[in-house]
Amino acid sequence: MHPQLATDLDHLPDLLEAVRKRTVGFLDGLAERPVVDLGAALPVGGPLAGAGVGLERTLEEFAAEWEPALSASAGPRYLGFVTGGATPAALAGDWLTSAYDQNPNSSAEPAGQQLERQTLGWLRELFGLGPQHSGAFVSGATMSNTTGLAIAREWLGEQLGVSPADQGVGVLGRVRVLSGSPHSSVGKALSMLGLGRDALIPVDRLAGREAVDPAALERALAAADGPCIVVANAGTVNSVDFDDLRALAALKERYSFWLHVDGAFGAFAALSPEHAHLVDGMDLADSLCIDLHKWLNVPYDSAVQFTRRPDLQARVFQNAAAYLGPLGDVPDFVHLTPENSRRLRALPAWFTLRAYGRDGHREIVERCVAGARTLGAAVEAEPRLRLAAPVRLNVVCFTLTEAPTAQRLAALAAAAAGEVFTTPTLYQGAPAVRAAFSNWRTGEEDAERIARALIAAAAGLAD
Ligand SMILES: *Cc1c(COP(=O)(O)O)cnc(C)c1O
């Protein structure tokens, strides 16, 4: 063994203790470090050295050079994109995932698969899905949407008596994917799947809303001369608007389509009795995307996808090899997702669900919604700011009352970035800022501090 490896192996307990101390130090300072330090100096580094420095020095070097440049994205006032943190139990599960270093892709050794199946069962219950949904872990909502749409592609083939998985996408002819406000990852997925971004056909939305107009969708389905894919949105990123999933599913009585639901973070409305109606009908999806590294607050990277047609899924993703064994009635995960080998991704989710249960995760969701309402009310009360969209769940989409240009909004966000990180957007064609509450640490005091920082930044803007 290389001497540096041998030394690190000899000192492993002490080294891991040093890592633990560093972690605790970082997490202790999380709430007070600049949320994003836009001026932080980034190390440039040199070429790869032949001789390494060992773990102890590597840790010290990283802590000195890189750690100061890291954002507090795991902390309570990082509201950019839709960003979760890591609950204590999720963090523990994630550490152990690396220590155990399991590959749960096959049942050659069954414990990892069994743990993933149990976790998927818990998630099914959490989101009110029936037993006809089978699930699998993937790296994020983009891969979950991709997997769902890959199953949809095979379903289109089934309707036409062909198999794109075997024969290629050319056998499908023109494919139509209908959606009101699809997430950008849907276009990316269609590109990867060979269906093409142009397959996406925008459908009119309800007036002043991001939710699709079911009547317009019906017209689009009637105009299409064959089976389609419908991407329904359960929680849009700007205004957290929800398609009427039950109404959309009801159209299946008259039209032939695959219903994919993107509930990346909106699916968590199911946890709050006050908001569960927003995802009424989610169970009727043929495929469903839910992110876990957002509102479940497990570390990156983790999401699930559910579907009613694991048979079609296995047709797409099967990885037939003698050493992997036959597909069987319940295919191993290696036959169900884009990945082959991967980490035991379920473990952080298993830990946090076991540690805090349905009630603990409901409390996180409700506290985030309360934070969004606090900020929303503060925006409404501040003459310089105005809400661009109503606060439906956990996102506050707002803009400036006077001269709401992209430049002025960027200046506003930059001025507040040490205290709160937000991301810019275009909402109904006009520049706006989004603040998304999805971190388990965020409390009412944070929400008030966030509001003060944004209001002060607005007051400090040059006209
Ligand atoms: C975040 C998000 C995605 C993409 O998720 P990743 O985890 O970043 O791949 C897709 N759809 C919606 C609605 C999202 O909010």
The ligand as an SDF file (V2000), in Angstrom:
LIG
                    3D

 15 15  0  0  0  0  0  0  0  0999 V2000
  -36.2460   21.5820   -9.2560 C   0  0  0  0  0  0  0  0  0  0  0  0
  -37.2470   21.1320  -10.2230 C   0  0  0  0  0  0  0  0  0  0  0  0
  -36.9220   20.2470  -11.2570 C   0  0  0  0  0  0  0  0  0  0  0  0
  -35.4900   19.7870  -11.5260 C   0  0  0  0  0  0  0  0  0  0  0  0
  -34.9380   19.2480  -10.3690 O   0  0  0  0  0  0  0  0  0  0  0  0
  -33.4190   18.8340  -10.1640 P   0  0  0  0  0  0  0  0  0  0  0  0
  -33.4710   18.1130   -8.8780 O   0  0  0  0  0  0  0  0  0  0  0  0
  -32.6560   20.1250  -10.0940 O   0  0  0  0  0  0  0  0  0  0  0  0
  -32.9990   17.9940  -11.3160 O   0  0  0  0  0  0  0  0  0  0  0  0
  -37.9410   19.8020  -12.0660 C   0  0  0  0  0  0  0  0  0  0  0  0
  -39.2060   20.2330  -11.8880 N   0  0  0  0  0  0  0  0  0  0  0  0
  -39.5540   21.1130  -10.9260 C   0  0  0  0  0  0  0  0  0  0  0  0
  -40.9750   21.5550  -10.7970 C   0  0  0  0  0  0  0  0  0  0  0  0
  -38.5790   21.5850  -10.0570 C   0  0  0  0  0  0  0  0  0  0  0  0
  -38.9160   22.4370   -9.0810 O   0  0  0  0  0  0  0  0  0  0  0  0
  1  2  1  0
  2  3  1  0
  2 14  2  0
  3  4  1  0
  3 10  2  0
  4  5  1  0
  5  6  1  0
  6  7  2  0
  6  8  1  0
  6  9  1  0
 10 11  1  0
 11 12  2  0
 12 13  1  0
 12 14  1  0
 14 15  1  0
M  END
$$$$
